[in-house]
Amino acid sequence: MTSVTDPPQGSFRLSMLINDTRYRSYTFQFIALVLLIGFMAYLGINLVSNLAAQGLNISFGFLGDAAGYDINQTVVEYDSQSSHLRAAVVGIINTLIVAFLACVTATIFGVIAGVLRLSNNWVVRKLMAFYVEIFRNIPVLIWIIIIFSIMTVSMPAPRDFRGDDATAGMLFDAFAFTNRGVYSPAPVIDGASGWIVIAVFIASIIGIFAYRRYATKKLYDTGQLLPMLWPSVALFFVPTILVYFILGRPITLDYPSLQGFNFQGGLHLRGSLIALWFALAIYTGAFIAENVRAGIQAISKGQTEAAASLGLRPGRIMNLVILPQALRVIIPPLISQYLNITKNSSLAIAVGYMDVTSTLGGITLNQTGRAIECILLLMLFYLTISLLISAVMNVYNNSVKLKER
């Protein structure tokens, strides 16, 4: 009886780093890493030496100096005497707000348009194709300017709401659409009770996702179809409303009112924010629509026919059979579209929206002359946000990918 054994291991020789396939890939990777480190070190040394020749240095001390400029839309407290660091934080928050709103809205537009592009109705199908081809083939900067111009030109001025012969009126006595933006009621939270209501509302949303996940799992495991719509609606409204009245209505609304030359109170969404938000949403939504259409068409037509033969209605076929499988194709390019929205938000300066590029990379850079430091901080911010978005979406992508044995 013979047995197969591994060949005897000889002594290690330097030539094995190139000739032996076990070590060759590591050798090339190490060489590439050394070259990259050397190149970056050369750039850093060159930068420092050139700055020293000009009598300059790299310092971030300017972040503690007074900014000396105002920001028209802030979520946190800020004035012209705040530091440049505070101004940068305000710009970062404004960037995250518009990026989040645009990502959510673009997803809604994209999913609806992508599904309707495959509709059996010829008119609907062509309208969605028209939307996709028009919006994705015109630069997003042009859409930003177009929407902002429409708002500033066609919307009434605040003075048009004044007097008995006013030419404009508030919607439901709560919303005012003007050329300076949209004014709406703002929630006023009264103490800890108000935060309890908000916590219950967030818990209700989590409960909706948990219930729908349970219902879907039960359907796949046992074939029993639990109702989705009414339980979701009940979870969304009932717990929050009950807690709201039990705690004595701790959240009230501050309504906008015309005082002097402008509206005061309430929540003010400036025209620049709305223009940037919707331009990014409709532009990127056209790309997402094509991703959704491609994901649906990647599923075999036999899946639809098999589901229909079981008596499922078209809506349930799409929700239970097609879209869950199409997500595996849709999610990877969707991540890129979310990254594009975040980076394209840097075009906010075109309409005067004060994002991080406008504050840190614009006014702060010009006032302090610290171009290298400001650009490095901008690069670090966008890199960090992009990596976080990629990480979160990749976790979700792993959860929906095909599980093999």
C-alpha positions in Angstrom: 0.0 0.0 0.0 1.4 3.3 -1.0 0.5 6.8 0.3 0.9 10.2 -1.3 2.9 12.6 0.8 3.8 16.3 0.4 7.1 16.8 -1.3 9.9 17.6 1.1 10.2 21.3 2.0 13.5 22.8 1.0 15.2 25.8 2.6 13.8 29.2 1.7 15.7 31.1 -1.0 15.2 34.7 -2.1 14.6 33.6 -5.7 11.4 31.9 -4.4 9.9 35.3 -3.9 9.6 35.6 -7.7 9.7 32.0 -8.9 7.4 30.4 -6.4 3.7 31.0 -6.9 3.1 30.8 -3.2 5.0 34.0 -2.6 4.9 35.8 -6.0 1.6 37.7 -5.4 2.8 38.9 -1.9 6.0 40.1 -3.4 4.3 42.2 -6.1 1.8 43.6 -3.5 4.7 44.6 -1.2 6.6 46.3 -4.1 3.4 48.2 -5.0 2.9 49.3 -1.4 6.5 50.5 -1.1 6.2 52.5 -4.3 2.9 54.0 -3.2 4.3 55.0 0.2 7.4 56.4 -1.5 5.3 58.5 -3.9 3.1 59.9 -1.2 6.2 60.7 0.9 7.7 62.5 -2.1 4.6 64.6 -2.5 4.5 65.4 1.2 8.2 66.4 1.4 7.8 68.5 -1.8 4.7 70.2 -0.3 6.4 71.1 3.0 9.6 72.3 1.3 7.7 74.5 -1.1 5.6 76.0 1.7 8.8 76.6 3.7 10.3 78.4 0.7 7.2 80.7 0.7 7.4 81.2 4.5 4.2 79.2 5.0 3.3 76.1 7.0 0.4 73.7 7.5 -1.7 74.8 10.4 -5.3 74.3 11.4 -5.3 77.0 14.1 -7.5 79.2 11.9 -10.5 76.9 12.7 -10.7 78.6 16.1 -10.8 82.2 14.7 -14.1 84.1 14.3 -15.7 83.3 10.9 -17.1 86.8 10.4 -19.8 85.8 8.0 -23.5 84.8 8.3 -25.1 81.6 7.0 -28.6 81.9 5.8 -29.9 78.4 6.8 -28.8 76.9 10.0 -30.0 74.0 12.2 -27.6 74.6 15.1 -26.9 77.9 16.7 -24.6 80.1 14.7 -23.7 83.8 14.2 -21.0 85.7 12.5 -18.8 85.6 15.7 -18.8 81.8 15.7 -15.6 80.1 14.7 -14.7 78.8 11.3 -15.0 75.3 12.8 -18.6 76.0 13.8 -19.2 77.3 10.3 -17.8 74.1 8.8 -20.1 72.0 11.1 -23.1 74.0 9.9 -22.1 73.4 6.3 -21.6 69.7 7.0 -25.1 69.5 8.5 -26.6 71.3 5.6 -24.9 68.9 3.2 -26.1 65.9 5.1 -29.7 67.2 5.1 -29.9 67.8 1.4 -28.1 64.5 0.6 -30.5 62.5 2.8 -33.6 64.2 1.4 -32.4 63.8 -2.2 -31.5 60.1 -1.7 -34.9 59.3 -0.3 -36.8 61.2 -3.0 -34.6 59.9 -5.8 -35.2 56.3 -4.6 -39.0 56.9 -4.7 -38.9 58.5 -8.2 -36.5 55.9 -9.5 -38.5 52.9 -8.3 -41.8 54.2 -9.5 -40.4 55.2 -12.9 -38.4 52.0 -13.3 -41.5 49.8 -12.6 -43.8 51.9 -14.8 -41.3 51.7 -17.7 -42.3 48.1 -18.0 -46.0 48.8 -17.8 -48.3 47.3 -20.4 -49.9 50.8 -20.9 -48.2 52.3 -23.9 -48.8 55.9 -22.7 -47.4 55.3 -19.2 -44.4 53.4 -20.6 -43.5 56.2 -23.0 -44.0 58.9 -20.5 -41.5 57.2 -18.1 -39.1 56.7 -21.0 -39.4 60.4 -21.8 -38.7 61.3 -18.1 -35.6 59.1 -18.0 -34.1 60.3 -21.3 -34.7 64.0 -20.7 -33.6 64.3 -17.1 -30.5 62.0 -17.2 -29.1 63.6 -20.4 -29.1 67.2 -19.1 -26.4 68.2 -16.6 -27.7 68.4 -13.0 -26.4 71.9 -12.6 -28.8 73.1 -15.3 -31.7 71.5 -13.5 -30.7 73.2 -10.3 -30.6 76.6 -11.9 -33.9 75.9 -13.8 -35.8 74.9 -10.6 -34.4 77.8 -8.6 -35.3 80.3 -11.4 -38.8 78.9 -11.6 -39.3 79.3 -7.8 -37.9 82.9 -7.7 -39.7 84.1 -10.8 -43.1 82.4 -10.7 -43.8 82.2 -6.9 -45.5 85.2 -5.2 -43.5 87.6 -3.0 -44.4 87.8 0.7 -46.0 91.2 0.1 -48.6 89.5 -2.1 -50.0 87.8 1.0 -50.8 91.2 2.7 -54.1 93.0 2.9 -57.7 92.2 2.0 -57.0 92.3 -1.7 -54.0 89.9 -1.4 -53.2 88.1 -4.7 -51.8 85.1 -2.8 -52.9 83.0 0.1 -51.6 80.5 2.5 -52.5 76.8 2.0 -54.7 75.6 4.9 -53.6 78.8 6.7 -50.3 76.9 7.5 -48.2 76.8 4.4 -46.9 79.7 2.4 -45.2 79.2 -1.0 -43.1 82.3 -1.8 -40.2 83.3 -4.0 -38.1 83.1 -0.8 -38.9 79.5 -0.1 -41.7 77.5 1.6 -42.9 78.4 5.1 -44.6 75.6 7.1 -45.5 74.9 10.7 -42.6 73.9 12.9 -42.9 71.5 15.8 -42.3 72.8 19.3 -41.2 70.2 21.8 -42.2 70.8 25.4 -39.8 69.1 27.8 -39.1 65.4 28.2 -42.7 64.4 27.4 -42.2 65.6 23.9 -39.1 63.5 23.4 -41.1 60.5 24.7 -43.6 61.0 22.0 -40.8 61.1 19.4 -39.3 58.0 20.8 -42.6 56.2 20.6 -43.0 57.3 17.0 -39.5 56.0 16.1 -40.3 52.7 17.9 -43.6 52.5 15.8 -41.6 52.8 12.6 -39.2 50.1 13.8 -42.2 48.0 14.7 -43.7 48.4 11.2 -40.5 47.0 9.6 -40.3 44.2 12.2 -43.9 43.2 11.5 -43.5 43.3 7.7 -40.4 41.2 8.0 -42.2 38.7 10.2 -45.2 38.6 7.8 -42.9 38.0 4.9 -41.0 35.2 6.7 -44.3 33.5 7.7 -45.5 33.7 4.1 -42.3 32.1 2.8 -42.3 29.4 5.5 -45.9 28.4 5.8 -47.7 30.1 2.8 -50.0 32.0 5.2 -50.5 35.6 4.0 -50.9 38.1 6.8 -52.4 41.6 6.1 -49.7 44.2 5.6 -51.4 47.6 5.0 -53.8 48.1 7.9 -51.5 46.8 10.6 -48.7 49.0 9.3 -51.1 52.0 9.3 -52.2 51.2 12.8 -48.7 50.9 14.1 -47.8 54.2 12.5 -50.6 56.3 14.0 -52.2 54.6 17.0 -49.3 54.3 19.6 -48.0 57.8 18.9 -51.5 59.5 19.0 -52.3 57.7 22.3 -49.1 58.7 24.0 -49.4 62.2 22.6 -52.8 62.7 24.3 -52.0 60.8 27.5 -49.0 63.0 28.1 -51.1 66.2 27.6 -50.1 67.1 24.0 -46.5 68.0 24.7 -45.7 68.8 21.1 -47.3 71.9 19.5 -47.0 73.7 16.2 -45.5 77.1 15.6 -47.3 78.5 12.5 -45.7 81.1 10.2 -47.3 84.5 10.0 -46.7 87.6 7.9 -45.0 90.3 10.0 -43.5 93.3 8.3 -41.8 92.5 5.0 -41.5 88.7 5.5 -43.0 85.7 7.3 -41.9 85.0 10.8 -42.1 81.8 12.8 -42.6 78.3 11.6 -40.1 76.3 9.5 -38.5 78.0 6.5 -37.2 75.9 3.6 -35.3 78.2 1.4 -35.6 78.1 -2.3 -32.0 77.2 -2.7 -32.5 74.1 -0.6 -35.7 73.1 -2.5 -34.0 73.6 -5.9 -31.0 71.6 -5.0 -33.0 68.9 -3.3 -35.4 68.3 -6.2 -32.8 68.8 -8.9 -30.6 66.1 -7.4 -33.7 63.8 -6.8 -35.2 64.0 -10.3 -31.8 63.8 -12.0 -30.5 60.8 -10.0 -34.0 59.2 -10.0 -33.7 58.8 -13.8 -30.5 56.7 -13.4 -32.1 54.7 -10.5 -35.1 54.0 -12.8 -32.8 52.4 -15.3 -31.2 50.3 -12.5 -34.6 49.2 -11.3 -35.7 48.3 -14.9 -32.5 46.3 -15.4 -33.0 44.5 -12.2 -36.6 43.5 -13.0 -35.7 42.4 -16.5 -32.8 40.3 -15.1 -35.4 38.0 -13.5 -36.6 35.2 -15.7 -40.1 35.7 -17.3 -40.9 32.2 -16.1 -40.9 33.6 -12.5 -43.8 35.9 -13.4 -45.7 33.2 -15.3 -45.3 30.7 -12.5 -46.5 33.2 -9.9 -49.5 34.1 -12.1 -50.3 30.4 -12.6 -50.7 30.2 -8.8 -53.3 32.9 -8.9 -51.2 35.8 -7.6 -52.3 39.3 -8.7 -49.8 41.5 -10.6 -49.1 43.7 -7.6 -48.3 40.7 -5.3 -46.2 39.2 -8.1 -44.1 42.3 -8.2 -43.8 42.7 -4.4 -43.3 39.1 -3.4 -41.6 37.5 -6.3 -39.9 40.0 -8.7 -38.6 42.8 -6.5 -37.0 40.7 -3.8 -34.9 38.9 -6.5 -34.3 42.1 -8.5 -32.8 43.8 -5.4 -29.6 41.7 -5.9 -29.1 43.4 -9.2 -30.4 46.9 -8.2 -28.5 47.5 -4.9 -24.8 47.6 -6.2 -25.4 50.4 -8.8 -27.8 52.1 -6.3 -24.9 52.6 -4.0 -23.0 54.5 -6.7 -26.1 56.7 -7.2 -26.2 57.6 -3.5 -22.5 58.5 -3.6 -23.2 60.7 -6.7 -25.9 62.5 -4.9 -23.7 63.3 -1.9 -20.9 64.5 -4.1 -23.1 66.4 -6.5 -24.5 68.4 -3.6 -21.3 70.4 -3.8 -23.0 72.3 -6.6 -25.1 74.1 -3.9 -23.0 77.2 -4.3 -24.6 77.8 -7.7 -27.9 78.8 -5.9 -26.4 80.1 -2.7 -27.1 77.1 -0.5 -24.5 77.1 2.3 -23.2 73.5 2.3 -19.7 72.5 3.4 -18.2 73.4 0.1 -19.6 76.9 0.3 -18.5 77.5 3.9 -15.2 75.6 4.4 -14.2 75.4 0.8 -15.5 78.8 -0.1 -15.7 81.7 2.3 -13.4 80.3 5.0 -10.8 79.4 2.3 -10.9 82.9 0.8 -10.8 84.7 4.2 -8.0 82.7 5.7 -5.9 81.8 2.6 -5.5 78.3 4.0 -6.3 76.6 0.8 -4.4 73.3 1.4 -5.9 72.8 4.9 -9.4 73.6 3.7 -9.2 71.3 0.7 -7.7 68.5 2.8 -10.6 68.8 5.3 -13.1 68.8 2.4 -11.5 65.7 0.9 -11.6 64.0 4.4 -15.3 64.8 4.8 -16.4 63.5 1.4 -14.2 60.5 1.8 -15.6 59.6 5.2 -19.2 60.1 4.1 -18.7 58.1 1.0 -17.2 55.2 2.9 -20.0 55.3 5.5 -22.6 55.1 2.8 -20.8 52.3 1.1 -20.4 50.4 4.3 -24.1 50.7 5.3 -25.4 49.8 1.8 -23.0 46.9 1.5 -24.4 45.5 4.8 -27.9 45.7 3.3 -26.6 44.2 0.0 -25.2 41.2 1.9 -28.6 40.7 3.6 -30.5 40.5 0.3 -27.9 38.6 -1.8 -28.6 35.0 -2.8 -27.8 32.6 0.0 -26.0 29.5 -1.4 -25.6 26.2 0.4 
